[in-house]
Amino acid sequence: MVRVYLAFTTNFFPWLTIIVVFPIATGFFIFFLPHRGNKVTRGYTIYICVLELLLTTYAFCYHFELDDPLIQLAEDYKWIDFFGFYWRLGVDGLSLGPILLTGFITTLATLAAWPVTRNSRLFYFLMLAMYSGQIGSFASRDLLLFFIMWEFELIPVYLLLSAWGGKKRLYSATKFILYTAGGSVFLLIGVLGIGLYGSNEPTLNLEILANRSYPVALEILFYIGFLIAFAVKSPIIPLHTWLPDTHGEAHYSTCMLLAGILLKMGAYGLVRINMELLPHAHSLFSPWLIIVGTMQIIYAALTSPGQRNLKKRIAYSSVSHMGFIIIGIGSITDTGLSGAILQIISHGFISAALFFLAGTSYDRIRHGYLDEMGGLAIPIPKIFTLFSILSMASLALPGMSGFVAELIVFFGIITSQKSFLIAKILIPFVMAIGMILTPIYSLSMLRQMFYGYKLFNGVNSYFFDSGPRELFVLISILLPVLGIGIYPDLVLSLSVDKVEAILSNFFIENFHE
Amino acid sequence: MEHTYQYSWIIPFVPLPVPMLIGVGLLLFPTATKNLRRIWAFPSIFLLSIVMIFSVDLSIQQINRSSIYQYIWSWTINNYFSFEFGHFIDPLTSIMSILITTVGILVLFYSDNYMSHDQGYLRFFAYMSFFNTSMLGLVTSSNLIQIYIFWELVGMCSYLLIGFWFTRPSAASACQKAFVTNRVGDFGLLLGILGIYWTTGSFEFRDLFEIFNNLIYNKEVHFLFVTLCAFLLFGGAVAKSAQFPLHVWLPDAMEGPTPISALIHAATMVAAGIFLVARLLPLFIAIPYIMNLISLIGIITVLLGATLALAQKDIKKGLAYSTMSQLGYMMLALGMGSYRAALFHLITHAYSKALLFLGSGSIIHSMEALVGYAPDKSQNMALMGGLRKHVPITKTAFLLGTLSLCGIPPLACFWSKDEILNDSWLYSPIFAIIASFTAGLTAFYMFRIYLLTFEGYLNVRFQNYSGKKGNSFYSISLWGKEEQKSIKKSFPLVALLKMNNNERERTSFFSKKTSRMDTHVTKKPFLTIFPFGPTKTFFYPHESDNTMLFSMLILVLFPLFVGAIGIPFNQEGNNLDILSKLLTPSINLLHPNSNHFFDWYEFLPNATFSVTITFFGIFIAAFLYKPFYSSFQNWNGLNLFTKRVNKSQRVLRDKIINLLYDWSYNRAYIDAFYALFLTQWIRGLAQLTHLFDRRVIDGITNGVGITSFFFGEGLKYVAGSRISFYLLVYLFYVLIFFFIGVTPIIIQLI
């Protein structure tokens, strides 16, 4: 009886639609809340966020079968009849992790945004709008819907950046919007090109598209278009320069969202569209992706020590770590792709926590530059402790999630059957040089901020150590980082079957040739 | 007794609750945790004792049955890759775990007193227990991935503990240096692991060795590649064990608290590299080039460490270079293939050096009361001297450690070092000569340290005569910041020195010195954690507290008796000693036939030779350092003596001494070389990429933005909504098109 009921609900209850629409729909009510300071607003927002997270978790716990690589919780409604635009949602092993990550990080980011007082209604509304947009783009099964959701969450980011940022916020907001809009042009071209190819009816359903094949030249063209769009977002060098500026200026809760989730959308798109839809072109491009990823690791890790601004340094470390994802995607092995997905999740946690820490310490000392800091370990020991732990996580200390992800990516490269012998030796070698460079910048960041001795004779010579709210945010990020590091199957088990399904495409391709 | 083995996986996890609880407690309930304070020391010592009993039990079983136990369970299950966790108990593991736990317990006990007045007492115990956890995990691990994991964790603990006094800028840079240098080694280790996995497809030691040797035997694998992999694996060991090119971090690591130096940077962690090479010896043995390289690196380190230790001022740095040199001996032994000698030396050296470090900690603790907390004062041997009278028990312990390390017969290091020297004669005469020469150097520098510290008179008192400091006496805060505050007026010690000059000062000194002291001490905020009551006088260094002395005295027993495990006792025709019994199944290259057939007739001349060299070293040390310090009145006598020596000879001698001093003081110019080339190079490169990133890549973007901006502005200006202008443009384009259309016709016509 119960089973029948469950089956009933799975089939007909639109879980995903509710999950996607809920934050923004409830977000509108923020404007109708009574004007009683921002306490009501933020309480309401956090309530919504937690509810949404619980809802997502509930839906995935009870209505999602882990050992099924197909799309689940699928919904398919015709929206605009005119050109066959469907509201198609669905979740599989690949998008499960990022959706949960989104819920987790956004909830914590709203909690982190507690001190924001200026125009807080709009701020929290935008956070909720972003929540919807991000989940929507991870859950959409329609190419055009994906594009719309992708664009949809740019607007809140732009507004958050331009209204609540630092001194140079307008410059960086403009840069951000121009870069991403420029990328989106290519995305749109790609979407329309794929959708309109070969038939009179536009086909935008990802499932149908996944089984289609194109002429090689056209496929490569599509691939390049999508690659540029996702390369801006990921970012992949040389399209990364918006990222340090944006992260350097944004409020730290925005940074958490940007680094934790938004960057992952690029990597997700690479897997979802470039790997799944265009496997042939992907196997052509994969060596280049590996090379670019390797260069990116080294390049960003080398640029990072040159930064004076704390947030920019962390931003470059993000760029460097995204290189592992690109290499994992380029390796076309189960291992490598699993590593990339694990790195998506793990880096989401770690970078969000680091930006939060950077922001909170900035709130206390009011210096953004590393060489003006120093000796902070005595006044704020808790932040020091957590900063050390998370820097260690960022430099891939074993026992933390970053290590497992990077190790698996390494194995992906080693076991890759595509690349040549010399490449197999050289690329891990260069990647491992990045492993030496990472502690140089992250530990020197720690040293410049916390170590040493400095007398604070200013007006605000007394700092508050992190309070319970900040500790809560940090510890709730730290726990999954440790958990994944100790037992990586937690995340790997989500995507195992999907990864196999994606890669089976490639082997079939190879088989046919 | 199989069930003991079954539960042996618990070994690394036993000490784990302490750091977890302290960490969580310090983050969430700081005041409550801090109030408990010393209560935390008990569980950590207790848990470590459990591990010790357990590992002693295991090794007794190993001796009796010489069995190897391995158990594995999976960590990640995936269809394409699987990592496994396991524990692997063999003689090497049980020896190492006994070593770690015994030294660990004593050091924990010692540091309860050593750190008792430090603010970071709890942090210290948390780090220490975590270190014990990861070190035990390292020695019990059954595959390479696990080794790598614990390898990094051990490195992190070392990083945290070197930077324990984080307010000292020197500690801050030292810990970063240690971590980055170790990361260079880890880079090699990781790549080596990957390469080995690639060739053999396994991480488990036993499978790996089997497959690997088969591959080598059948020549199925590219020899150069395998050599490269083995070399990279060895790179990890080089960094961790402070061998020649990557040794730079070890002397700097002495910034950490002294118990750390005893446990981590002398006894256990630096031995991890030796452990790794010993563990992977079946793999390295298959490649003779790597074995030669190992012994070469070993011998270079032996000599370099010894020469660098010759003229160190800082007592801990001197001991650190000595550690490096002794680790070189072990590496040399491994490279020669004498597994047993290397492990024997590992054990004996660990105990002796731990004793020496604990002794130096006790000295530093006593000196801090006199000269302040800056490491360049409290650890400076130039300010010590004559401590024999003031700290007799420490002196005895230190002397025993020194004698043991020099290789004086009944003590532990004699047996092991002698074994290495014997084996080196069989391996290569050149190496043997260098090794024996270095044995003499060892005796020299160890006795130099001993004599400078304990003999003669207390040199702090004479610093006025040295003319360096003048009258001012620096007070140094605990956090290592030197305060240029002259407190000569109220400080009794300086008052004592100035007695002859100033009558009034003397009277004040005699009448109310303590009260003055009190006021002075209580005024200063940084002295709230002063490690002794303000009522104590500061004239002479005092012997440390009983807790510290107790653990030192227990540790004295080890150098006295631990040599016994390697000495064969003729009992009932069974000629094997305990160590050989443990290591019987292991490899021995040099004596393949006579498996440790111990020959006293062969042994005696060698032993006599090495002991002679040692005594020669001690004699030179005594000649050079003893008279100068023991007889301050004999200044003139000494001068006369030096004058009597032939002038040219003296110049030559001075030159040699200066050369040695410069060599040692500048750390053989290797640090400077690295700073000049590597660090500057990386910094320059970072600046360059930063500039490139900002100017070129970002510049292109901004340039595009600005151009489009101007283009838009221009367009706005042009498209100013005047009909006449549009008409003009229209006509212009029509004209152009007309010409384009007309030109071919004209050309055809022409």
Chai-1 contact restraints between the chains, C-beta under 6 A:
chainA,res_idxA,chainB,res_idxB,connection_type,confidence,min_distance_angstrom,max_distance_angstrom,comment,restraint_id
A,P238,B,I697,contact,1.0,0.0,6.0,A-B,restraint_1
A,T241,B,I697,contact,1.0,0.0,6.0,A-B,restraint_2
A,T241,B,D698,contact,1.0,0.0,6.0,A-B,restraint_3
A,T241,B,T701,contact,1.0,0.0,6.0,A-B,restraint_4
A,L302,B,L685,contact,1.0,0.0,6.0,A-B,restraint_5
A,L302,B,A686,contact,1.0,0.0,6.0,A-B,restraint_6
A,L302,B,T689,contact,1.0,0.0,6.0,A-B,restraint_7
A,T303,B,T689,contact,1.0,0.0,6.0,A-B,restraint_8
A,T303,B,H690,contact,1.0,0.0,6.0,A-B,restraint_9
A,T303,B,D693,contact,1.0,0.0,6.0,A-B,restraint_10
A,P305,B,A686,contact,1.0,0.0,6.0,A-B,restraint_11
A,G306,B,A686,contact,1.0,0.0,6.0,A-B,restraint_12
A,G306,B,Q687,contact,1.0,0.0,6.0,A-B,restraint_13
A,G306,B,H690,contact,1.0,0.0,6.0,A-B,restraint_14
A,D334,B,Y80,contact,1.0,0.0,6.0,A-B,restraint_15
A,T335,B,Y80,contact,1.0,0.0,6.0,A-B,restraint_16
A,T335,B,F81,contact,1.0,0.0,6.0,A-B,restraint_17
A,A377,B,F166,contact,1.0,0.0,6.0,A-B,restraint_18
A,L397,B,E152,contact,1.0,0.0,6.0,A-B,restraint_19
A,L397,B,M156,contact,1.0,0.0,6.0,A-B,restraint_20
A,P398,B,I149,contact,1.0,0.0,6.0,A-B,restraint_21
A,P398,B,E152,contact,1.0,0.0,6.0,A-B,restraint_22
A,F410,B,L194,contact,1.0,0.0,6.0,A-B,restraint_23
A,F411,B,F81,contact,1.0,0.0,6.0,A-B,restraint_24
A,I414,B,L194,contact,1.0,0.0,6.0,A-B,restraint_25
A,I414,B,W198,contact,1.0,0.0,6.0,A-B,restraint_26
A,P428,B,L194,contact,1.0,0.0,6.0,A-B,restraint_27
A,A432,B,F187,contact,1.0,0.0,6.0,A-B,restraint_28
A,A432,B,L190,contact,1.0,0.0,6.0,A-B,restraint_29
A,A432,B,L191,contact,1.0,0.0,6.0,A-B,restraint_30
A,M435,B,F187,contact,1.0,0.0,6.0,A-B,restraint_31
A,I436,B,R183,contact,1.0,0.0,6.0,A-B,restraint_32
A,I436,B,V184,contact,1.0,0.0,6.0,A-B,restraint_33
A,I436,B,F187,contact,1.0,0.0,6.0,A-B,restraint_34
A,P439,B,F179,contact,1.0,0.0,6.0,A-B,restraint_35
A,P439,B,V180,contact,1.0,0.0,6.0,A-B,restraint_36
A,P439,B,R183,contact,1.0,0.0,6.0,A-B,restraint_37
A,I440,B,V180,contact,1.0,0.0,6.0,A-B,restraint_38
A,L443,B,Q176,contact,1.0,0.0,6.0,A-B,restraint_39
A,L443,B,F179,contact,1.0,0.0,6.0,A-B,restraint_40
A,R447,B,A172,contact,1.0,0.0,6.0,A-B,restraint_41
A,R447,B,Q176,contact,1.0,0.0,6.0,A-B,restraint_42
A,Y451,B,F166,contact,1.0,0.0,6.0,A-B,restraint_43
A,Y451,B,A172,contact,1.0,0.0,6.0,A-B,restraint_44
A,G452,B,P169,contact,1.0,0.0,6.0,A-B,restraint_45
A,G452,B,A172,contact,1.0,0.0,6.0,A-B,restraint_46
A,Y453,B,T167,contact,1.0,0.0,6.0,A-B,restraint_47
A,Y453,B,W479,contact,1.0,0.0,6.0,A-B,restraint_48
A,Y453,B,K481,contact,1.0,0.0,6.0,A-B,restraint_49
A,P488,B,T76,contact,1.0,0.0,6.0,A-B,restraint_50
A,D489,B,T76,contact,1.0,0.0,6.0,A-B,restraint_51
